[in-house]
Amino acid sequence: MARGANLNHSLETVLLVQRGLTVILSGHNAFYFASYLTRRGRRRLGATVLAFINLALGVESLAFGVLPMVLLNTGTGFALSSQLVAASLSLAVALVMAALILRQRIRRR
C-alpha cells in the first residue's frame, strides 16, 4: 500500500472522530439551551437561538461527515483538507460552548 493511502486513511479517521465529537457536543449543548425554553424570562430568545445553532452544527456533522463515511462508505465529494478545516471549526464552536456550560455548572456548586 502506498504512503499516501495510509495518510488519507488516518486523516479520514481523524475527520470521523471530529465529526462524531461535534455531534455529541452539539447535542449536549442543544439540550442544555432547550432547558431554558421551559423557564420564563428574558433569556428565552437567546436560548432558542443557541439551541438551534447547536442543532444545526450537529445535523451538518451528521449529514456531511458521519453518515456518508459510515453508512455509505463513501466520501462527501469535497477535498479532505477542506473537510478537515470545516470540521475543526464546527468542533471548536461546539467545544467552546460546552466548556462555557460546564464552567457555569461548576460555579453553581
C-alpha positions as CSV (number, residue, x, y, z in Angstrom):
1,M,0.0,0.0,0.0
2,A,1.3,3.4,-0.9
3,R,2.2,6.0,1.8
4,G,-0.5,8.4,0.6
5,A,-3.2,5.8,1.1
6,N,-2.2,5.4,4.8
7,L,-2.1,9.2,5.3
8,N,-5.5,9.6,3.7
9,H,-6.9,6.8,5.9
10,S,-5.5,8.4,9.0
11,L,-7.0,11.8,8.0
12,E,-10.4,10.2,7.3
13,T,-10.3,8.6,10.8
14,V,-9.4,12.0,12.4
15,L,-12.3,13.6,10.4
16,L,-14.7,11.0,11.5
17,V,-13.7,11.4,15.2
18,Q,-14.0,15.2,14.8
19,R,-17.5,14.9,13.3
20,G,-18.6,12.4,16.0
21,L,-17.4,14.7,18.8
22,T,-19.2,17.6,17.2
23,V,-22.4,15.7,17.0
24,I,-22.1,14.6,20.7
25,L,-21.1,18.1,22.0
26,S,-23.7,20.0,19.9
27,G,-26.4,17.6,21.1
28,H,-25.4,18.2,24.7
29,N,-25.4,22.0,24.1
30,A,-28.8,21.9,22.3
31,F,-30.4,20.1,25.2
32,Y,-28.9,22.4,27.7
33,F,-30.2,25.5,25.9
34,A,-33.5,23.9,25.3
35,S,-34.0,23.5,29.0
36,Y,-34.1,27.3,29.2
37,L,-37.2,27.3,27.0
38,T,-39.3,25.9,29.8
39,R,-38.4,28.9,32.1
40,R,-39.8,32.3,31.9
41,G,-37.6,35.3,31.4
42,R,-35.6,37.4,29.0
43,R,-33.1,34.6,28.2
44,R,-35.6,32.6,26.3
45,L,-34.9,34.1,22.9
46,G,-31.2,33.7,23.2
47,A,-31.5,30.1,24.4
48,T,-33.7,29.3,21.5
49,V,-31.2,30.8,19.0
50,L,-28.3,28.9,20.7
51,A,-30.3,25.6,20.7
52,F,-30.9,25.9,17.0
53,I,-27.3,26.8,16.2
54,N,-26.1,23.7,18.1
55,L,-28.8,21.6,16.4
56,A,-27.6,22.9,13.0
57,L,-24.0,22.0,13.9
58,G,-25.0,18.5,14.8
59,V,-27.1,17.9,11.7
60,E,-24.4,19.4,9.5
61,S,-21.8,17.0,11.0
62,L,-24.1,14.1,10.6
63,A,-25.2,14.9,7.0
64,F,-21.8,15.8,5.6
65,G,-19.5,13.8,7.7
66,V,-20.7,10.8,9.7
67,L,-23.4,9.4,7.5
68,P,-21.6,9.4,4.2
69,M,-18.5,7.9,5.8
70,V,-20.1,5.2,8.0
71,L,-23.3,4.2,6.2
72,L,-22.5,4.7,2.6
73,N,-18.7,4.1,3.0
74,T,-18.1,6.9,0.5
75,G,-16.6,10.4,0.7
76,T,-18.6,13.6,0.5
77,G,-17.1,14.8,-2.7
78,F,-15.2,17.6,-1.1
79,A,-11.4,17.6,-0.7
80,L,-10.2,16.0,2.5
81,S,-8.3,19.1,3.6
82,S,-11.3,21.4,3.2
83,Q,-13.4,18.9,5.2
84,L,-10.9,18.9,8.0
85,V,-10.9,22.7,8.2
86,A,-14.8,22.8,8.3
87,A,-14.9,20.0,10.8
88,S,-12.3,21.7,13.0
89,L,-14.3,25.0,13.0
90,S,-17.6,23.2,13.9
91,L,-15.8,21.2,16.6
92,A,-14.2,24.4,18.0
93,V,-17.6,26.2,18.3
94,A,-19.3,23.2,19.9
95,L,-16.3,22.7,22.3
96,V,-16.2,26.3,23.4
97,M,-19.9,26.3,24.1
98,A,-19.7,23.0,26.0
99,A,-16.8,24.4,28.1
100,L,-18.7,27.5,29.0
101,I,-21.7,25.4,30.0
102,L,-19.5,23.1,32.2
103,R,-17.8,26.2,33.7
104,Q,-21.2,27.6,34.7
105,R,-22.4,24.3,36.2
106,I,-19.2,24.0,38.2
107,R,-19.5,27.6,39.5
108,R,-23.1,26.9,40.7
109,R,-21.9,24.3,43.1
